[in-house]
Amino acid sequence: MQNRMSERQVPMIILALVLVLGTVGILPAQDNDTGDSLLGEARNLAANGKLQDAAAAYTKWLAENSGHPSFGIVLMEAADSQLSIERSLELLRVYTPRVQDLLQREICRASQIDLLEMRGRTEQALGLLRSFSPTPRWLYRQARLLYQQGLTEEAETFLEQALTALQGSTTGGPEEGGDAGSSGQPESRRELQARIWLLLARIHGLEGKQREAEPLYRLLITSYGDTTVAPATLLAYYEFLTSLGREGEAAEQLEKLARGFPDSPELALAQGGDGRIAYAPSPSRFLPQELPAPVGKGIEAAEQASSGEAAIAEAKPTAPTAAEEEKPPPLNVLVQTGSFRDPENAHYMIRDLKASGFDAGIMEKRIGDTVYYRVVIGPAQTAEKAQAVLMKLKDASFEGVLLFLE
């Protein structure tokens, strides 16, 4: 149960955010919900840790209350009561199309994306993201997922689009609004800008464009040091300088990180950890999570909800079997060190990797009319073993990301 609770931590945080928003009038009030005996029963069961019974009660309520003004909020509660992430995803896949409140529906879809990303199903997460309007926040999230797949050129294009959209936006909605910060810009705009610059800096570093990457790191440190991206920026810049052999300057960034953020996980990672934190160079480690973020299987599947609604409504969740609990971790992770449109560049990287003792090869990925040549280190293995390969790559001055196979 402890593992399942940790997996559901992100959705629980977002559910708390949603409930807070509801209390200040941004989302529909839930006063009428408290009088609903079935919903009250579901909440009591969840509060007492009887998640299997709570999941059944929540599912029955959802099947009977389409159009309810707080349907999206209850759906998030129901998803959190499920005994596995897969069941949460299925529940959200089926019922998110029934959420009538636009803000609640966006939060539910964002939840689907986060859980898909958590499970390494980035292709499905991207498919769902493409159904969103091309606002700066969603463009950035697409870029982040593309970066996780090693498609740095595509990610860079989306980031540039996000920056252009931010510069052309002057309104203060959920995407860009918020209280003004020290720079006079709305705080959420500054946070999003910082995330975009940080991801761009990392992409430039991964592509060997040091001249483009370093000014971005300096911009982030001097102009965005009061944002939540600050510790991630210092860590990334520290590692960037270390990879260039500029140990003295890298030590300065490490000192800033230790002085400004002594209890941060970024500092523990920079110092190598003490056995409690595993080193996992994945994009999410460097990029703070979005505010509304947490849970399905792509927009096409969501639109096919009619075929699955009856099954979810009628079937009571069952506890995982012993075989399910003891199932070994899947061998579905490769380590990717680059993605190129020119196969010759991919072969150059393979030559350098093999010279350093890594067994690298090319995996082709077609997106639209473009073929990308991914440089990967195999064979497929568990995520834990793939992370060990990432550590060895870093010691050899290579960058890499985890590539989860569908």
C-alpha positions in Angstrom: 0.0 0.0 0.0 2.9 2.3 0.7 4.0 2.2 -2.9 0.6 2.9 -4.2 0.2 5.9 -1.9 3.5 7.4 -3.1 2.4 6.9 -6.7 -0.8 8.8 -6.1 1.0 11.7 -4.3 0.8 14.1 -7.3 -3.0 13.6 -7.9 -3.6 14.1 -4.1 -1.8 17.4 -4.2 -3.7 18.6 -7.2 -7.0 17.5 -5.6 -6.2 19.6 -2.6 -5.5 22.6 -5.0 -8.9 22.0 -6.7 -10.7 21.9 -3.4 -9.0 25.1 -2.3 -10.0 26.8 -5.5 -13.6 25.6 -4.9 -13.6 27.2 -1.5 -12.6 30.6 -2.8 -15.3 30.6 -5.5 -13.3 29.8 -8.6 -14.9 26.4 -8.9 -18.6 25.6 -8.1 -19.3 25.3 -4.4 -19.9 21.8 -3.0 -22.6 22.7 -0.4 -25.1 20.5 -2.1 -22.7 17.5 -2.2 -22.7 17.1 1.6 -26.3 16.2 1.5 -25.8 13.4 -1.0 -25.8 10.2 1.0 -23.9 8.2 -1.6 -21.2 10.8 -2.0 -21.0 11.2 1.7 -20.6 7.4 2.1 -17.8 7.4 -0.5 -15.9 10.1 1.3 -16.3 8.5 4.7 -15.0 5.2 3.3 -12.0 6.9 1.7 -11.3 8.8 4.9 -11.3 5.5 6.8 -8.9 3.9 4.4 -11.5 1.5 2.8 -10.4 2.4 -0.7 -12.0 -0.6 -2.5 -15.5 0.2 -1.1 -14.9 3.9 -1.6 -14.0 3.4 -5.3 -17.2 1.4 -5.9 -19.3 4.1 -4.2 -17.6 6.9 -6.1 -18.0 5.1 -9.4 -21.7 4.6 -8.8 -22.2 8.3 -7.9 -20.4 9.3 -11.2 -22.6 7.0 -13.3 -25.7 8.6 -11.8 -24.8 12.3 -11.6 -23.6 13.4 -15.1 -24.0 17.2 -15.3 -23.5 17.9 -11.6 -21.7 21.3 -11.2 -19.0 19.6 -9.1 -18.7 16.5 -11.3 -15.0 17.2 -12.1 -14.1 17.7 -8.4 -15.8 14.4 -7.4 -14.1 12.7 -10.4 -10.7 13.7 -9.0 -11.6 12.3 -5.6 -12.8 9.1 -7.2 -9.6 8.7 -9.2 -7.6 9.2 -6.0 -9.6 6.4 -4.3 -8.6 3.8 -6.9 -6.2 1.1 -5.9 -3.8 1.6 -8.8 -2.8 4.3 -11.3 -4.2 2.3 -14.2 -7.6 2.2 -12.6 -7.4 6.0 -12.0 -6.5 6.5 -15.6 -9.4 4.4 -16.8 -11.9 6.2 -14.6 -10.7 9.6 -15.9 -10.7 8.3 -19.5 -14.4 7.4 -19.2 -15.8 10.3 -17.2 -13.7 13.3 -18.1 -15.9 13.9 -21.2 -18.9 14.3 -18.9 -17.3 17.2 -16.9 -19.2 20.3 -18.0 -17.2 23.0 -16.2 -14.3 23.9 -18.5 -11.8 24.6 -15.7 -12.6 21.3 -14.0 -12.3 19.4 -17.3 -8.9 21.0 -18.0 -7.7 19.9 -14.5 -8.9 16.4 -15.1 -7.2 16.2 -18.5 -4.0 17.6 -17.0 -4.2 14.9 -14.4 -4.4 12.3 -17.1 -1.2 13.7 -18.7 0.7 13.7 -15.4 -0.2 10.1 -14.6 0.6 9.0 -18.1 4.0 10.7 -17.8 4.5 9.1 -14.4 4.0 5.7 -16.0 6.4 6.5 -18.9 3.6 6.5 -21.5 4.7 9.8 -23.1 3.3 9.0 -26.5 -0.2 8.8 -25.0 0.4 11.9 -22.9 1.4 13.8 -26.1 -1.7 12.6 -27.9 -3.9 14.0 -25.2 -1.9 17.3 -25.0 -2.4 17.8 -28.7 -6.1 18.2 -28.1 -5.5 21.2 -25.9 -5.5 24.8 -27.2 -2.0 25.9 -28.1 -1.6 28.1 -25.0 1.9 28.8 -23.6 1.5 26.4 -20.8 0.4 23.5 -22.9 3.0 24.2 -25.6 5.6 24.1 -22.8 4.3 20.8 -21.6 4.5 19.3 -25.0 8.1 20.5 -25.3 8.9 18.8 -22.0 7.5 15.5 -23.1 9.3 15.7 -26.4 12.5 16.4 -24.6 11.9 13.3 -22.5 11.7 11.3 -25.7 15.0 12.9 -26.9 13.3 14.9 -29.7 15.2 18.0 -28.8 14.6 19.8 -32.1 10.8 19.5 -31.9 10.9 20.5 -28.3 12.8 23.6 -29.1 10.2 24.5 -31.7 7.4 24.2 -29.2 9.3 26.3 -26.6 9.9 29.1 -29.2 6.1 29.0 -29.9 5.4 29.2 -26.2 7.7 32.2 -25.8 6.1 34.0 -28.7 2.6 33.3 -27.3 3.7 34.6 -23.9 5.0 37.8 -25.4 1.8 38.4 -27.3 -0.4 37.8 -24.4 -1.4 40.6 -22.0 -4.4 39.1 -20.3 -4.5 37.6 -16.9 -6.3 34.3 -17.2 -5.2 31.0 -15.6 -2.5 30.8 -18.2 -0.8 34.1 -17.6 -2.5 35.8 -14.6 -1.6 36.1 -11.0 -0.2 38.6 -8.6 2.6 40.8 -9.8 6.1 39.9 -8.7 9.1 42.0 -8.2 9.6 42.5 -11.9 6.0 43.8 -12.3 5.1 40.7 -14.4 2.4 38.3 -13.2 4.0 35.6 -11.1 2.6 32.7 -13.1 3.9 34.2 -16.3 7.4 34.6 -14.8 7.3 31.0 -13.5 6.3 29.7 -16.9 9.0 31.9 -18.6 11.6 30.5 -16.2 10.6 26.9 -17.0 10.8 27.6 -20.7 14.3 29.2 -20.5 15.6 26.4 -18.3 14.4 23.7 -20.7 15.9 25.6 -23.6 19.2 25.9 -21.8 19.2 22.2 -21.2 18.4 21.4 -24.8 21.2 23.7 -26.0 23.6 22.0 -23.7 22.5 18.6 -24.8 23.0 19.6 -28.4 26.5 21.0 -27.7 25.4 24.6 -28.2 27.3 26.0 -25.2 27.2 29.6 -26.5 23.5 29.5 -26.6 23.0 27.7 -23.3 25.2 29.7 -21.0 23.5 33.1 -21.5 20.2 31.5 -20.7 21.5 30.1 -17.4 22.9 33.5 -16.5 19.6 35.1 -17.4 17.7 32.7 -15.1 20.1 33.3 -12.2 20.0 37.1 -12.4 16.4 37.6 -13.4 14.5 34.6 -12.1 16.2 33.8 -8.8 13.0 34.4 -6.9 11.0 31.8 -8.7 10.6 28.1 -7.9 12.9 27.2 -10.8 15.9 28.8 -9.0 17.3 25.6 -7.3 16.8 23.5 -10.5 18.6 26.3 -12.5 21.6 26.3 -10.1 21.8 22.5 -10.3 21.6 22.4 -14.1 24.2 25.2 -14.5 26.5 23.5 -12.0 26.3 20.3 -14.1 26.7 22.2 -17.3 29.9 23.9 -16.1 31.2 20.6 -14.7 30.7 18.9 -18.1 32.9 21.7 -19.6 35.6 21.1 -17.1 35.1 24.5 -15.5 35.4 23.2 -12.0 36.0 26.5 -10.2 32.9 28.2 -11.7 30.9 25.0 -11.1 31.9 25.1 -7.4 30.5 28.7 -7.2 27.1 27.5 -8.4 27.2 24.6 -5.9 28.0 27.1 -3.1 25.0 29.3 -4.1 22.8 26.3 -4.1 23.9 25.2 -0.7 23.6 28.7 0.7 20.2 29.5 -0.8 18.5 26.1 -0.8 20.2 24.0 1.9 17.3 21.5 2.3 16.5 21.1 -1.4 16.7 17.8 -3.3 18.7 19.6 -5.9 21.5 20.1 -3.4 21.4 16.4 -2.4 21.6 15.4 -6.1 24.5 17.8 -6.7 26.4 16.5 -3.8 25.8 12.9 -4.8 23.2 12.1 -2.2 23.7 10.1 1.0 22.1 6.9 -0.1 18.5 8.2 0.4 18.1 9.9 -2.9 18.8 8.1 -6.2 20.4 10.0 -8.9 18.0 10.0 -11.9 18.9 12.5 -14.7 15.4 12.8 -16.2 13.8 16.1 -17.3 11.3 16.2 -14.5 14.1 16.4 -12.0 15.1 19.8 -13.4 11.7 21.2 -14.2 9.3 22.0 -11.3 5.8 20.6 -11.7 3.0 22.7 -13.1 0.3 24.1 -10.7 -2.7 22.4 -12.1 -1.3 19.0 -13.0 -2.3 15.3 -12.4 -4.6 11.9 -14.7 -6.2 8.6 -19.4 -5.3 7.1 -22.6 -5.4 9.9 -25.1 -8.2 12.0 -26.5 -9.4 9.4 -29.0 -10.0 6.9 -26.2 -11.8 9.5 -24.1 -14.2 10.1 -26.9 -15.0 6.4 -27.0 -16.1 6.5 -23.4 -19.6 5.2 -24.1 -18.3 1.6 -24.7 -16.5 1.5 -21.3 -18.9 3.5 -19.0 -21.2 0.6 -18.3 -18.3 -1.7 -17.4 -16.8 0.8 -15.0 -20.2 1.6 -13.4 -21.2 -2.0 -12.9 -17.8 -3.6 -12.0 -16.6 -3.3 -8.4 -12.9 -2.7 -8.1 -11.0 -5.7 -6.7 -7.9 -5.8 -4.7 -4.7 -6.6 -6.7 -3.8 -10.3 -6.7 -0.6 -11.6 -5.2 0.8 -12.2 -8.7 0.1 -8.6 -9.6 1.9 -7.4 -6.4 4.9 -9.6 -7.1 5.2 -8.9 -10.8 8.8 -8.1 -11.7 9.5 -4.6 -13.1 9.2 -4.4 -16.8 12.2 -4.4 -19.1 11.0 -1.4 -21.2 13.6 1.3 -20.7 16.4 2.3 -23.0 18.8 5.2 -22.5 18.8 7.8 -25.3 21.7 10.2 -25.8 20.6 12.1 -28.9 18.0 12.5 -31.6 19.0 13.7 -35.1 17.5 14.4 -38.4 20.8 13.7 -40.1 21.8 10.1 -39.7 25.5 11.0 -40.1 25.4 13.0 -36.9 23.9 10.0 -35.2 26.7 7.8 -36.4 29.3 10.3 -35.1 27.7 10.1 -31.6 27.7 6.3 -31.8 31.4 6.3 -32.6 32.2 8.4 -29.6 30.0 6.3 -27.3 31.6 3.1 -28.4 35.0 4.6 -27.9 33.9 5.1 -24.3 32.7 1.6 -23.9 29.0 2.0 -24.5 27.0 -0.4 -26.8 25.0 2.2 -28.8 22.8 1.9 -31.8 20.2 3.8 -33.8 16.4 3.6 -33.5 14.4 5.4 -36.1 11.3 7.4 -35.1 8.9 8.9 -37.7 6.8 11.9 -36.8 4.8 13.2 -39.7 7.0 13.3 -42.7 10.3 13.6 -40.7 12.4 10.6 -39.6 14.5 11.1 -36.4 17.5 8.9 -35.7 17.7 8.2 -32.0 21.0 7.1 -30.5 20.1 4.6 -27.8 22.0 2.3 -25.4 20.4 -1.0 -24.9 19.2 -3.6 -24.5 15.8 -2.7 -22.9 16.1 -3.0 -19.1 14.4 -1.9 -15.9 14.3 1.8 -15.0 16.6 1.3 -12.1 19.3 -0.3 -14.3 18.8 2.4 -16.9 19.5 5.0 -14.3 22.8 3.3 -13.5 23.7 3.6 -17.2 22.8 7.3 -17.0 25.3 7.7 -14.2 28.0 6.0 -16.2 27.3 8.2 -19.1 27.6 11.3 -17.0 31.0 10.2 -15.7 32.0 9.9 -19.4 30.8 13.4 -20.1 27.6 12.3 -22.0 24.1 13.4 -21.3 21.1 11.1 -21.6 17.4 10.6 -20.9 15.3 7.6 -20.1 13.3 6.3 -23.1 10.3 4.3 -22.1 9.1 1.8 -24.7 5.3 1.4 -25.2 
